[in-house]
Amino acid sequence: MSTILAIIACPQRVAQGQLAAEALRKAATQAGHQISIEIRNAQGVQGLLDGGYIAGADAAIVIAEGDADLARLGGKAAHSSSLEAVLADAAAVIGKALGAHAPATTLRIVAITSCPTGIAHTFMAAEGLTQARSSWATRSRSRPRARSARKTRSPPATSPMPIW
């Protein structure tokens, strides 16, 4: 669980700023993060962030079309975004903000599919993994391995079975 702070400074777009704040709250809660949001608009400042919370935050998101008073961040790296990006996909904005502060790592997944009863099942599973990887944030490659269920061949039905 991470602690995130967000500053939304959009003096002319009051309703969209409120909607963005709610979208960020919902996405952070669903991901198991704690978030505190300061909204600055023509009506004033709502949810003013104190210095202790700013210092202890793991990530900062700034959506600024006006004065966001970023000097209070004290040099803390902040992910800059727009209202449109937050309203389109708040979870992605949070992910980018947290990713900016995490070491860059690549997760590599290797999938081996094998079905002893049918080659078609193996290739169908490999195709499913290939299609699903487009939604993963990793690189993946699937290689189907077709294996026969029997190691030896049985004699044809027309040939007589030897009696021993």
N, C-alpha and C positions, 0 to 999 in steps of 0.2 A: 504494500500500500504506500502510495506516494502522497506528499502534500503539495498541492498546486495552488498558485494564486493567479488570478486573472484581473486585469484592469481593462475595462471597456470605457473608452472616452469618445462618445459620439454625440455631440451636443444637438445636432439637428435631426437625429434619427432615434428618438426616445423609444418608440415601440420596438424597433428592431434590436436595439441594445438590450431591452428586457428579454426579448425572445432568445437572443444569443446567450444571455446569462443562464436562462432556464435550460437551454440545450447543453451548455457546458456542465451544469449541475447534474443533469440526467446522465450524460455520458460518463462523467467522473464517478458517480455513484454506481452505475452499472459495472464499471471496470474495477471497483473497489478502492478508489482513490478519495482523498479528502480534498475539497476545493473551497476556497473563499474568493468571493468576487466583489470587486469595487466597480460601481457604475457611476460615471461622470457624464451628466447631460445638462440640458438647459434648466432642468428642475433642481439641480444641485448635485451633491455627492451622496450616494447611498452605499452603505457597507464599507466605510473607510477602513483600509488595512493598516494595522499597527506595525511598528518597526520590528517587533519580536516575531510576528508571523511572517513578515517578509524575509527576515534573516533565516528562518527555519524552513522555508519552502524549498522543495526539491526542483520545482520548475515554475517558470513565470510565463504567462501568456499576455500579450499586450495587443489590444485592438484599439487603435488610436486614429481618430479623424479630428481630434482636438487635443487640448493640453491634458496629458496623462500624468504629469509630474513624475517622470521617470527617475529623477535624481534620488528619490526615496529608495530605489532599488539598490543603491550603493554599489553599483558595478555588477550586480547579479545579471547573468546572461538571461535574456528574455526572448521568447519566440514571438515574432511579430506575425499577426494574421489579420484577416478582414472579417467584417460582419458576414459577408456572403459565404466565405469559407466555413465559418462556424455554423451558420444556418444550414449549409449543405451537408456537412459531416463533422460534427463536433468531436466525435471520437477520434477521427483522423488528426484533428488539430491538437488534441491532447496527446496523442501518440507521438506526433512530431515534436511537441514541446518536451516530452519526457525523453524521446530519442536523442534530442540535441544534447542532453546531459548524460547520456549513457555511452559506454564505450561501443564503438562500431564492431559488431560481430556478425558473422554470417552463419546461419544454421543450415547445415546440409543434411537433407533427409534422403536416404536410399531405401527404396521399396522393392522388395523381391516378391513377385507373385508366383504361385505354383498351385496347380490343381491337378491331383493325380487322376481325376475322372474325366477331364476334358480340357483340351487345349483352348477351346473357345472361351471357357470360363476364365482362364489365365489371361487371355488377351482382353477380355471385357473388363477385368479388374485393372489391368494396366492402363486401359483407355480411360477408365473412371478416375484413376489417380492423376493421369496427365491432364484431364479436363479440370480437376479440382485444384491443381497447383496454381492456376491463374489467380485464385483468390488467396493463396498463401503468400506470405512475405519472404519466402525462401526460394532458392533454386532447387529444383528436384528433377530427377530423371527416373523413369521406371523401365525396367527391363524384364519382360515376361520370360519365364523359364518353363518350357513345356516338358513334362516328364511323363512317361508312361507309368500306369499303376502296376504293371507286371514287368518283371525283369526278364522273364522267358516267354516265348511265344507258345501259345497252345496250338495243338495240331488242328488242321482244318477239320470241319465237321464231317467231310466225306471220307477222310482216310481212316482206316481201322486203327484202333488203339492197340498198341503192343501189350501182350499179357506176359507177365514176368514170373 
